[in-house]
Amino acid sequence: MIAVTGATGNVGRALVERLAAAGRPVRALTRDPGRAGLPARAEVVRFEPGRPDAQLAGVTKLFLYIQAVGEHTPAFLAAAREAGVRHVVLLSSGIIQEGADETHPIHVMHATVEQQIRDSGLAWTFLRPNAFAVNALQWAPQIRAGRTVRGVFADGLTAPIHEDDIAAVAERALLDDGHEGAVHRLTGPEAITNAGQVEAIGRAVGRDLEFIEVPPDQVSPELIPFVPPHMLQALLKAFEATVGATPEITGTVERITGDPARTFAQWVQDHAADFRA
Ligand SMILES: NC(=O)c1ccc[n+]([C@@H]2O[C@H](COP(=O)([O-])OP(=O)(O)OC[C@H]3O[C@@H](n4cnc5c(N)ncnc54)[C@H](OP(=O)(O)O)[C@@H]3O)[C@@H](O)[C@H]2O)c1
């Protein structure tokens, strides 16, 4: 049995759908099973990180999403080991790399959990993706409402990755041998600016969209939804670093899954409905 935390999230949902479609026993852990809308083949269980025993019974492999387990992580990992879990695949972050600012809050958050997993005695695989393509949904309310998009760093350059490509790598790491102790750095296949992403969305929905750059010191939390307010400044700093820098592009998705990583334009095709009024 494979347990997936954060099972209704961007990556978690894609992973549960993949495992269920492949006929693998999968337990989807979610705070609200009634609203999860996950495949019938998945066993959907209410997630209570402080009470791990029932949720981990019979589980041999675990996909871990940091925010779902939070402060309970060390105890949850100990319970997992006790319950017979052998391998944990962590959704970490590409922010962890050589030369990184190790005091950056996003670095601290992910590095702390990586260390807790190393200390747990479980076999592990760390997935370290860079920017998600799904971050573009931050602009969806503005795009549904008009033809201008106010946002930061028009020239910020990333190689956004499709959430299902991350899930595809997680699936292989959970099902195949040879991923224990591996760190997989994951990116999309090509670089694109923020303004370029908005243009690509405009092409997909058949409207000319204009990116209007907002200085970072004038950003209000509503402009960058999905981000906890206490993380906003740290995130803006990370976004700023994407201006004038060449983004990392790895071939890891194709190497591990056999399929090339999907482009941002392909991601937009999959999400065009989210941008239509
Ligand atoms: N966005 C990026 O560019 C980027 C880049 C690198 C790394 N990452 C990392 O990737 C992860 C985000 O992945 P994602 O987009 O798949 O996640 P997501 O869609 O934001 O959320 C995952 C799921 O986890 C559960 N959850 C969320 N917050 C929770 C909380 N505070 N307590 C308990 N459960 C919570 C929710 O499921 P239920 O309500 O069903 O329980 C949610 O659907 C983060 O750790 C992030 O740091 C992101």
The ligand as an ORCA input file, in Angstrom:
! r2SCAN-3c Opt
* xyz 0 1
  N       4.908     26.133     -6.338
  C       6.181     26.005     -6.657
  O       6.694     26.646     -7.589
  C       7.043     25.053     -5.872
  C       8.368     24.869     -6.247
  C       9.151     23.967     -5.526
  C       8.615     23.271     -4.460
  N       7.324     23.482     -4.118
  C       6.769     22.753     -2.963
  O       5.717     21.909     -3.388
  C       4.737     21.865     -2.381
  C       3.400     22.291     -2.960
  O       2.873     21.228     -3.689
  P       1.411     21.283     -4.287
  O       1.296     22.495     -5.167
  O       1.128     19.964     -4.875
  O       0.535     21.492     -2.967
  P      -0.860     22.197     -2.792
  O      -1.675     21.963     -3.996
  O      -0.650     23.603     -2.345
  O      -1.458     21.465     -1.495
  C      -1.323     20.080     -1.226
  C      -2.433     19.567     -0.312
  O      -1.926     19.467      1.020
  C      -2.971     19.691      1.929
  N      -2.595     20.861      2.711
  C      -2.235     22.069      2.277
  N      -1.918     22.885      3.296
  C      -2.072     22.172      4.376
  C      -1.917     22.456      5.731
  N      -1.484     23.648      6.152
  N      -2.201     21.484      6.608
  C      -2.607     20.286      6.186
  N      -2.754     19.952      4.890
  C      -2.504     20.890      4.005
  C      -4.223     19.947      1.148
  O      -4.914     18.719      0.994
  P      -6.166     18.323      1.899
  O      -6.946     19.584      2.155
  O      -6.879     17.356      1.033
  O      -5.636     17.724      3.127
  C      -3.691     20.403     -0.209
  O      -4.578     20.120     -1.246
  C       5.196     22.767     -1.249
  O       5.881     22.023     -0.264
  C       6.147     23.690     -1.958
  O       7.101     24.271     -1.110
  C       6.513     24.331     -4.805
*
